[in-house]
Amino acid sequence: MFFLHVFRLLPIFFFTLLLVTSPVNASAEQDPTIEDIVITTSTTNLLLFATVQNSFTKEMLQGVRNGIPITFRFTIVLDKIRSAWFDLNLAEMTINHTLHYDAVKQSYQVDFSEKNKTLLTKSLSRAKTLMAELNGLNITSLDKLHPDERYALQIKATLVENTLPLGIHYVLPFTSLWNFETDWRTIEFRY
């Protein structure tokens, strides 16, 4: 009688186990993605706006507070699409955003390689936003684009593995868990 009761409960047990271990419930640790991509123009240049979503983990933020810098590297490629021949590369660039924490001043510093600029903020959420956004990045001048031609812009973000001094990466083995790289996102457009 006992075994009959156990056999009736087994399907419920396995179904519950499947729900608990399914990827649907693993939403807390989502892979980073590039979202909110906008390509527009100013009077003289082609501009890019984009955001990396799900780019920070608790361990990464704890490492920043302990003095470990984080660098996001954005790789951007602009091609002219040619149907009868290979695509023509018009622009290719790499942009770095680096986050540091100053424990004495209790502030976050974000360095932008594309602007040769540094911003300071006391707010962690503001620092995370600054790190993850490309805001009006100049891709190329408009005189390189031709009206009614097709173009493809590709973008990818990578967390750069920073070299830690004196073998600290052996003391802090979790830093290897920080590695991420988004998939390439490709946006085709006509100018």
Backbone hydrogen bonds in HBPLUS format (Angstrom, degrees):
<---DONOR---> <-ACCEPTOR-->    atom                        ^
c    i                          cat <-CA-CA->   ^        H-A-AA   ^      H-
h    n   atom  resd res      DA  || num        DHA   H-A  angle D-A-AA Bond
n    s   type  num  typ     dist DA aas  dist angle  dist       angle   num
A0005-HIS N   A0001-MET O   3.17 MM   4  6.47 153.1  2.24 147.0 153.4     1
A0006-VAL N   A0002-PHE O   2.99 MM   4  6.31 153.1  2.06 148.8 156.9     2
A0007-PHE N   A0003-PHE O   2.92 MM   4  6.11 160.6  1.95 149.8 154.4     3
A0008-ARG N   A0004-LEU O   3.22 MM   4  6.42 140.1  2.39 136.9 146.5     4
A0009-LEU N   A0005-HIS O   3.25 MM   4  6.53 140.4  2.42 139.4 149.2     5
A0009-LEU N   A0006-VAL O   3.07 MM   3  5.16 127.1  2.36  98.6 112.3     6
A0010-LEU N   A0006-VAL O   3.05 MM   4  6.26 130.2  2.31 147.8 161.5     7
A0013-PHE N   A0009-LEU O   2.97 MM   4  6.23 158.1  2.02 155.4 162.5     8
A0014-PHE N   A0010-LEU O   2.92 MM   4  6.17 167.9  1.94 163.4 164.8     9
A0015-PHE N   A0011-PRO O   2.97 MM   4  6.05 155.7  2.03 143.9 150.8    10
A0016-THR N   A0012-ILE O   2.98 MM   4  6.13 160.6  2.02 148.8 153.8    11
A0017-LEU N   A0013-PHE O   2.91 MM   4  6.16 157.8  1.96 149.7 156.4    12
A0018-LEU N   A0014-PHE O   2.89 MM   4  6.06 152.4  1.97 143.7 151.1    13
A0019-LEU N   A0015-PHE O   3.02 MM   4  6.32 154.4  2.09 146.6 153.0    14
A0020-VAL N   A0016-THR O   3.02 MM   4  6.24 158.1  2.07 150.5 156.2    15
A0021-THR N   A0017-LEU O   3.11 MM   4  6.26 154.5  2.18 147.3 153.2    16
A0022-SER N   A0018-LEU O   3.01 MM   4  5.79 112.0  2.49 139.1 153.0    17
A0025-ASN N   A0022-SER O   3.24 MM   3  5.92 141.1  2.40 115.7 122.4    18
A0026-ALA N   A0023-PRO O   3.06 MM   3  4.87 149.2  2.16  96.5 106.1    19
A0029-GLU N   A0026-ALA O   3.22 MM   3  5.98 151.9  2.31 119.7 125.0    20
A0033-THR N   A0053-GLN O   3.14 MM  20  5.33 148.8  2.24 133.1 142.2    21
A0053-GLN N   A0033-THR O   2.75 MM  20  5.33 162.8  1.77 164.0 168.1    22
A0035-GLU N   A0051-THR O   2.74 MM  16  5.33 167.4  1.75 167.5 169.4    23
A0051-THR N   A0035-GLU O   3.00 MM  16  5.33 157.8  2.05 155.6 154.5    24
A0038-VAL N   A0049-PHE O   2.80 MM  11  5.00 159.7  1.84 148.0 151.0    25
A0049-PHE N   A0038-VAL O   2.86 MM  11  5.00 151.7  1.94 151.6 157.2    26
A0040-THR N   A0047-LEU O   3.02 MM   7  5.24 160.3  2.06 141.3 147.7    27
A0047-LEU N   A0040-THR O   2.70 MM   7  5.24 175.1  1.70 152.5 154.0    28
A0042-SER N   A0045-ASN O   2.85 MM   3  5.26 159.9  1.89 152.9 159.1    29
A0142-LEU N   A0044-THR O   2.87 MM  98  5.55 167.5  1.89 136.8 137.7    30
A0046-LEU N   A0140-THR O   2.82 MM  94  5.48 164.5  1.85 166.3 170.3    31
A0139-ILE N   A0046-LEU O   2.82 MM  93  5.50 172.2  1.83 164.4 165.9    32
A0048-LEU N   A0137-LEU O   2.90 MM  89  4.99 142.4  2.04 130.2 142.4    33
A0136-GLY N   A0048-LEU O   3.13 MM  88  5.23 120.9  2.49 125.6 138.5    34
A0137-LEU N   A0048-LEU O   2.90 MM  89  4.99 147.9  2.00 154.4 145.3    35
A0050-ALA N   A0134-LEU O   3.03 MM  84  5.13 152.9  2.11 136.4 140.8    36
A0134-LEU N   A0050-ALA O   2.83 MM  84  5.13 165.6  1.85 152.1 153.6    37
A0052-VAL N   A0132-ALA O   2.84 MM  80  4.99 150.8  1.93 138.3 148.1    38
A0061-LEU N   A0057-THR O   3.14 MM   4  6.46 164.1  2.17 152.7 155.9    39
A0062-GLN N   A0058-LYS O   2.94 MM   4  6.16 153.6  2.01 148.4 156.1    40
A0063-GLY N   A0059-GLU O   2.90 MM   4  6.10 153.0  1.97 144.6 152.2    41
A0064-VAL N   A0060-MET O   2.93 MM   4  6.27 151.1  2.01 149.4 157.2    42
A0065-ARG N   A0061-LEU O   3.07 MM   4  6.32 160.0  2.11 145.2 150.0    43
A0066-ASN N   A0062-GLN O   3.08 MM   4  6.33 126.6  2.38 135.7 149.9    44
A0066-ASN N   A0063-GLY O   3.06 MM   3  4.95 133.6  2.28  92.6 106.0    45
A0068-ILE N   A0063-GLY O   2.91 MM   5  5.31 162.7  1.94 145.7 142.0    46
A0067-GLY N   A0064-VAL O   2.98 MM   3  5.18 161.2  2.02 113.1 114.6    47
A0070-ILE N   A0099-LEU O   3.06 MM  29  5.17 155.3  2.12 140.9 148.7    48
A0099-LEU N   A0070-ILE O   2.71 MM  29  5.17 158.6  1.75 154.9 162.1    49
A0160-VAL N   A0071-THR O   2.82 MM  89  5.37 160.3  1.85 158.1 163.4    50
A0072-PHE N   A0097-HIS O   2.79 MM  25  5.20 159.6  1.83 156.2 158.8    51
A0097-HIS N   A0072-PHE O   2.89 MM  25  5.20 155.1  1.95 149.7 157.8    52
A0073-ARG N   A0158-THR O   2.72 MM  85  5.08 169.8  1.73 158.0 161.7    53
A0158-THR N   A0073-ARG O   2.80 MM  85  5.08 148.0  1.91 140.5 151.4    54
A0074-PHE N   A0095-ILE O   2.71 MM  21  4.99 164.5  1.73 155.1 159.4    55
A0095-ILE N   A0074-PHE O   2.82 MM  21  4.99 161.7  1.85 147.5 153.9    56
A0075-THR N   A0156-LYS O   2.83 MM  81  5.27 164.8  1.86 155.3 160.5    57
A0156-LYS N   A0075-THR O   3.00 MM  81  5.27 143.2  2.14 145.4 155.1    58
A0076-ILE N   A0093-MET O   2.94 MM  17  5.35 168.8  1.95 157.0 160.1    59
A0093-MET N   A0076-ILE O   2.89 MM  17  5.35 160.2  1.93 153.9 159.4    60
A0077-VAL N   A0154-GLN O   2.93 MM  77  5.10 158.5  1.97 143.7 148.5    61
A0154-GLN N   A0077-VAL O   2.78 MM  77  5.10 165.7  1.80 155.1 160.2    62
A0078-LEU N   A0091-ALA O   2.79 MM  13  5.03 167.5  1.81 150.9 150.9    63
A0090-LEU N   A0078-LEU O   2.81 MM  12  5.54 161.0  1.84 151.5 157.5    64
A0091-ALA N   A0078-LEU O   3.24 MM  13  5.03 156.9  2.30 138.6 138.3    65
A0079-ASP N   A0152-ALA O   2.88 MM  73  5.26 167.2  1.90 154.5 158.7    66
A0152-ALA N   A0079-ASP O   2.86 MM  73  5.26 159.7  1.90 150.5 155.3    67
A0080-LYS N   A0088-LEU O   2.71 MM   8  5.01 162.4  1.74 148.1 152.9    68
A0088-LEU N   A0080-LYS O   2.96 MM   8  5.01 154.2  2.03 147.3 150.2    69
A0081-ILE N   A0150-ARG O   2.91 MM  69  5.39 155.1  1.97 129.7 136.8    70
A0113-SER N   A0096-ASN O   2.96 MM  17  5.31 172.6  1.96 165.7 165.5    71
A0098-THR N   A0111-ASP O   3.00 MM  13  5.08 156.0  2.06 138.8 146.6    72
A0111-ASP N   A0098-THR O   2.83 MM  13  5.08 159.2  1.87 146.6 152.9    73
A0100-HIS N   A0109-GLN O   2.88 MM   9  5.12 156.4  1.93 150.7 158.0    74
A0109-GLN N   A0100-HIS O   2.87 MM   9  5.12 165.8  1.89 143.3 147.7    75
A0102-ASP N   A0107-SER O   2.88 MM   5  5.42 175.9  1.88 170.6 172.1    76
A0106-GLN N   A0102-ASP O   2.71 MM   4  5.46 119.5  2.07 139.1 157.2    77
A0107-SER N   A0102-ASP O   3.20 MM   5  5.42 146.4  2.32 136.9 144.7    78
A0108-TYR N   A0121-THR O   2.66 MM  13  5.29 172.3  1.67 171.1 168.2    79
A0121-THR N   A0108-TYR O   2.91 MM  13  5.29 151.0  2.00 149.5 157.4    80
A0110-VAL N   A0119-LEU O   2.91 MM   9  5.35 164.5  1.93 157.5 162.7    81
A0119-LEU N   A0110-VAL O   2.94 MM   9  5.35 160.7  1.98 149.1 154.3    82
A0112-PHE N   A0117-LYS O   2.88 MM   5  5.42 169.1  1.89 170.1 171.1    83
A0116-ASN N   A0112-PHE O   3.03 MM   4  5.84 122.1  2.38 142.2 157.0    84
A0117-LYS N   A0112-PHE O   3.35 MM   5  5.42 158.0  2.40 143.6 148.7    85
A0127-ALA N   A0123-SER O   3.06 MM   4  6.31 155.9  2.12 144.2 150.9    86
A0128-LYS N   A0124-LEU O   2.90 MM   4  6.17 157.2  1.95 153.7 159.6    87
A0129-THR N   A0125-SER O   3.03 MM   4  6.23 154.4  2.10 142.5 149.3    88
A0130-LEU N   A0126-ARG O   2.92 MM   4  6.18 163.0  1.95 152.0 156.4    89
A0131-MET N   A0127-ALA O   2.99 MM   4  6.18 155.2  2.05 146.7 153.3    90
A0132-ALA N   A0128-LYS O   3.12 MM   4  6.24 153.3  2.20 145.8 151.9    91
A0144-LYS N   A0141-SER O   3.20 MM   3  5.96 168.1  2.22 119.1 122.7    92
A0145-LEU N   A0142-LEU O   3.02 MM   3  5.33 161.2  2.05 112.3 118.5    93
A0149-GLU N   A0146-HIS O   3.30 MM   3  5.80 146.0  2.43 140.0 136.2    94
A0191-TYR N   A0149-GLU O   3.36 MM  42  6.16 151.7  2.45 157.0 164.3    95
A0151-TYR N   A0189-PHE O   2.78 MM  38  5.38 157.4  1.84 165.9 172.1    96
A0189-PHE N   A0151-TYR O   2.86 MM  38  5.38 157.7  1.91 147.9 154.1    97
A0153-LEU N   A0187-ILE O   2.85 MM  34  5.23 166.2  1.87 148.7 151.1    98
A0187-ILE N   A0153-LEU O   2.83 MM  34  5.23 161.5  1.86 150.3 156.2    99
A0155-ILE N   A0185-ARG O   2.90 MM  30  5.33 147.6  2.01 145.2 155.9   100
A0185-ARG N   A0155-ILE O   2.90 MM  30  5.33 161.4  1.93 151.2 157.4   101
A0182-THR N   A0157-ALA O   2.84 MM  25  5.44 166.1  1.86 163.2 167.9   102
A0159-LEU N   A0180-PHE O   3.00 MM  21  5.45 170.8  2.01 148.0 148.5   103
A0168-ILE N   A0165-PRO O   3.10 MM   3  5.97 148.2  2.20 127.5 134.4   104
A0170-TYR N   A0167-GLY O   3.03 MM   3  5.70 162.2  2.06 117.4 122.7   105
A0171-VAL N   A0168-ILE O   2.83 MM   3  5.05 127.6  2.11 103.7 118.5   106
A0172-LEU N   A0168-ILE O   2.82 MM   4  6.14 148.3  1.92 153.8 164.5   107
A0175-THR N   A0172-LEU O   3.24 MM   3  6.14 172.4  2.25 125.5 127.8   108
A0176-SER N   A0173-PRO O   3.31 MM   3  6.19 163.0  2.34 121.8 124.5   109
A0177-LEU N   A0174-PHE O   2.87 MM   3  5.33 150.1  1.96 112.0 121.4   110
A0178-TRP N   A0175-THR O   3.13 MM   3  5.38 161.1  2.16 107.4 113.3   111
